Each structure stands twice: as C-alpha cells, then as structure tokens.
C-alpha cells in the first residue's frame, strides 16, 4: 500500500513537472506579436479613374512567424481629411493585415486624388410647381460624384421655414444636401416658385427652357449665359432659340408672327430676344443667379427662368 502511494506521488510530480514544461514551452513559442505593415512612401497620388487596387502600390507586410503577408493586406477605409474650395482635397487611406494567429497590424497614409471633384448637383427641370402639395424638389434635382457616379439617391431636402405653413402661391426657399461615401458633404440653397395653374395669366405666360438650370464655374472662367438657352414656349408654339449667324434669313425662311419658320429648324427665335441679367462676378467665389426674361410682343405677359 505504501509502495502504491509512492508510485502515485511520483506520477503526480511527473505530471506537474511535465505540465509546467509544456506551459513554459507554449509561452515561449506563443505568437502574440502583430505583423508589420511597411510603406514605400508616406503619401500617394492617384486619379479617381484608377482601380482601387492601386491604393496598395508600395504596401508590404511581414510577420516573424508567417513571413511575407503582402498579399494579405487589405484596404480598411478611405476617408476625407480636408476639403477647401479651390484646393485639392486631402484623404487618408488605412490598411489592415492579420497573421495566422489573428494578430492585427494597422497603418495609414495620405492620399491625394489629382482630379477629384466634390459632389455636384444638377437641376434638370425648372423649380416651378402648380400647387403647394405638388412641390417635389427630388423630381428636379440630381447629384453626381467624381468617384461614385450618380449619388442622387443620397440627396436630402430641407424646406425653409417660409414653406412649412405655406398655403398659397409664392416664392419659397429650401436647401439640398448630399454626401459621398468618403464623407464629403455639400449643400446648396435654392428658391422655388408655387404658381396658380388655373390663372389666365399663367396659361398665356411664355416659358423659357434651358439646357441646364445649374452650372459650376472655376474662378475667372468665361461664362456666356446665352449658351444655356434652349427654347421658348408661347401658348401652343415652341420656338427653338438660336444664335445670330447660326442660320441665314433667306427666302426659304419665312417670318411667322414674331418669330421665324424654316423647314430645317421649325419655329425659332434668336437668343437676343431673351434678356439676361445677373450679378455674377467670376473673380469672387460664391453662388449667383442668372435671370432670363422674355416679353410677349403684344405686351400681354412675360416669362422668366432662373439658373
């Protein structure tokens, strides 16, 4: 019996000694050190048209146990750091990599898109609505992004206090906002008109159509507001608006009422029949408006469009 006890004690001691040795070996060999991400350069410049994989140029990773992990490096995020009008926006790209024991390495570097443009709005229809209940800003406006393309679904509209209790015709205010996935957000204040569609004046009012109702200019860039004139509807007739010199007035062009008619252009007017006024100063950054007006030759009414 005593011999058995001795044997058991020896076995237990051996187990303790063995377990301790294994624990020490495990601790000595345990991989708790994260891998290392190495950057060839601390900043990178790309075009927005280049594939996302280009963000990995010059990025490598190594691990003491697993060796080269370069092909395991992933792009974690790209975010906007700084955006100022007239200057290139600054971004930050972050990278992450895991070794076989799930140790993680994380690193960032500066990113510049050489041709990046913040999100821009586009207005395709006049901001005029026949009733308060019929106001639908979303139907008239869209947004594009130089990286993501069409981001119209991201637009939000905030109505001005002047419209919240509106019950009648008038000119009201709102603002539209949109942001891309990089966190770059832009906002544009707008005015819109609610008119009375049953008004006799409205039924005879000329309507000026533009090729677009919003444009972006660089400071100092040339701007010709007549370039955006498209057509003019007077009652049931729509006239194309042409530049002087685009068409020669000959015997094959007949004068019709107060416009012209040709078999090629149909009914048309020259653009100088529409008066243009604006407070635009292309040397000073800001938001400006252009007003186009046309007075009916019979002095019945006038039409206008804003851009």
N, C-alpha and C positions, 0 to 999 in steps of 0.2 A: 504493500500500500504506500509506504514511504517512497519506494522507488518510482511508483507511478506519479506521485506528486512532484517529484524532482523532474521527471521527464516532461510533465505538463508545464512546469515553471520554465524549463529550458526552451520549450517550444514557444511559450508566450513571449519570452525575452527575444527569441529569434524573430518572431513576428514583429515585435516593436522595433527592433533594430532594422529589419527589412523595410518596414513601413516608413521609418524615418529616412532611410537612404533613398527610397523612391520619391518621397516628398521633396527631399533636397535636390534630387536629380530633376524633378518636374519644375521646381522653382528655377533651377539653373538653366533649364532649357526652354522655359515658357516664353512665348513670343508676345511681349507687351509693347514693344517699340513700334511706333507707326512708321509707315514708309515715308519717303521724301519726294516732294514734287519739285522739280528743277525747271527754271525758266531761262531760256536763251536770252530773252530781253524782258525788261520790266514793263514794256508797253508794246502795243501792236496797232497798226493802222490797216484797215480794210475798206473795201467798197461794200455797200449794202447788197449788191448783187452777187457777191461771192458766197459759196456754200458755208454752212455753219461749221463744217469740219475744219475750215481754215483757221478758226479760233484756236485750234490745237497745235498750230505750227509753232515749233520751238519749245514744246512742252514735253518733258520726260519725267519718269518716276522710277525709283529704285527702292528695294527693301532688303534689309540684312539677311532675311531668311528666304524670301521668294525671288530675289534677284530683280530683273527688269520687269517693271509693271507699266511701261509706257502705253501699251495697248489697252490697259485697264482704266486709264484716266478718262473721266467724264466731265462734260461742261455742266456745272451745277446751276449757274444763273448768269444772266446779263442784266444789269440794271443801270438806270440813268443816274449820274452823279451830279452833273452840272449842265444847265441849258440857259444860254443867254442869247437874245436877238443879235443877229449879225456875227455870231461866233460859232465855231464848231462845238457841238455838244460833246461832253465827256461821259464815258461809260466805264463800268468796271465789270470784268468777266471773272468768274470764280470757277475753280477746278476742284475736283474731289477724286480720291482713289482709295481703295480698300485692299489690304493684303489678305492672305488666306485665312488669317485668324480674326478678320473683321476689324483690324486696326485701321483708322482712317487718317488721311492727310488732306489738308485743305489749303488752298493758296489763291491769291487774286493778282490780277494785273490790270493796268489801264488799257482801255480800248477806245480808239477813235475811228468813227466811220467818216471817211473823207467826203462822202456825198450824201450824208444823212440829212433829211429834212423832217422837222417835226410834223405831226399830223396836221392835215389841212382840210378845211370844209369846202364843200361845193354846193351851190344853190342852183337847182335846175329849173325852178318854177317861180313866178312872182309870188311874193308873200302877201297875197290878197285873198280874202275869204268872204263868201257871201253871207255868213252869219257867225255869231259868237260860237254856237255849237258846232259849226263846221270848220273851226280852226284846227289845222293839222300840220304843224311845223315839220314833223317827221316825213311827210309826203314830199316836201320841197327840198330837203337838205340831206346831204350825204357827207362822208368823210373818207379820206384815203391816207395811207401811211406808206412811207418810202420803203419800209421793210415788210410790213404785213399786208399791204394792198388795201382792199376795201374793209374799213372798220366802221361802216355806217351803223351796224347793229350795236355798237358801243356808245352811240350818241345818247345824251340825256338832255332834256329841255326843261328849263326853269322859267315859268311865267313871271312877269313883273307884277308888282302889287297893283298896278293900274288895271290889270286884266282880270284879277281874281274875282272881282264882283262886277265885271262888265256885262251889260245887258243890251247895249246898242252899238251902232256903228262908231268908228273912230280909229285912231292910230294908237297902237299899244306896243309894249316892249317885252322882250324875253331875252334869255341868253341860252346858248347851246354849248355843251362841253363834250369832250371826247378824250380818251386816253388810250395809248397803245400798251402792249404787254410789258414794255420796258419801263413803264411808269411815267412817260412823257405825256403831260396833260395840257390841252389848250382850251381856251374859252373865247367865245365870240358874242358880243352883244348885238341884238337885232331889233328892228322895229317891223311891225306888220300892220296891215290895214284890214278892218272888217267893213264891208260895204253893203249897201242895200240892193240886192239883185233885182228887186221889183221896181226900183226907181226908174222913171222915164229917162232921166239924165244918164243913168248907167247903161241903158240899152243903146244909147247913141254915142257913148263916150269912146273915142279911139283908144285902142290898146296897143302899146308898143312891146314888141317881142325882142328879146336879146339872146345872143348865142350862149351867154352865161351871165349869172347875176352876182358873181363874186370872183374877184381875181386877186392874185398876190403879186406884188412888185418888189424888186430889190431897190434899196435907196439909190436915187439918182437915175433909175431906169426910165427909158422913154415910155410914155403912156398916151395912147390915142383912143379916147372913149368911143369914137365913131366906129372903131373896128368891131365893137360888140353889137352894133345894131343889126338886127336880123329882118324883121318885118313889121308891118303896121296894119292893124285891122280897123277898118272904118265901116261900121254897120255890118253888112254881109260880104264885104270885099276885103281880101287880104292882099296888101301890096308888099312886094319884096323891096328892101332898102338897099340900094346900090350906090357905089362911089361914083362921083362925077368922073367921066373918062372911061369907065368900065363898059359903057355902051354909047354908041353914037346915035344921036337923034337924026333919023333919016326918014324918007318917005315910007319905009316899011314899019316905022314906029309911029303909032297914032296917039294923039293926046286923048285921054279919057277922063272926063270930069276934071279933076285937078291933078291927075297922075298920068301915067303913060301905059301903053299896052304894046307888047310885041309877041310874036308867035314863039319866040325863044324864052323870054323871061316872064311872059304873062303880064299881070298888072305890077307896076313898080313905081317907086318914087326915089328921088335921090336923097342921100342921107342928110344933106344940108337942110332939108325941110324939117328935120327934127333938131330942136335947140338943145344944147348941152350946157350944163352949169355944174361946177364943182369947186370945192375948197381944197382940192388935192395939192399937197406940196411934197414932191417925191424926194426932197432932201431931208425931210423930217419923218422918222418912223411913226406910224400911227394907223388908225382906222379912219378912212374917209368915205364919203358917199358921192355918187355922181347922179344927177337928176337929168332925165331926158324928158322933154315936153314937146308936144305937137298940138297946134291949134287948128281946128277944123276951118277950112276956107270960108265956110258960111258963118263962122263965129258961134256955132251952136254950143260947142263944148271943147274940152281939151283932154288929152290923155297924158299919162306920165308913167315912167318906170324908174326904179332906183336900182343901183348896183353898187 
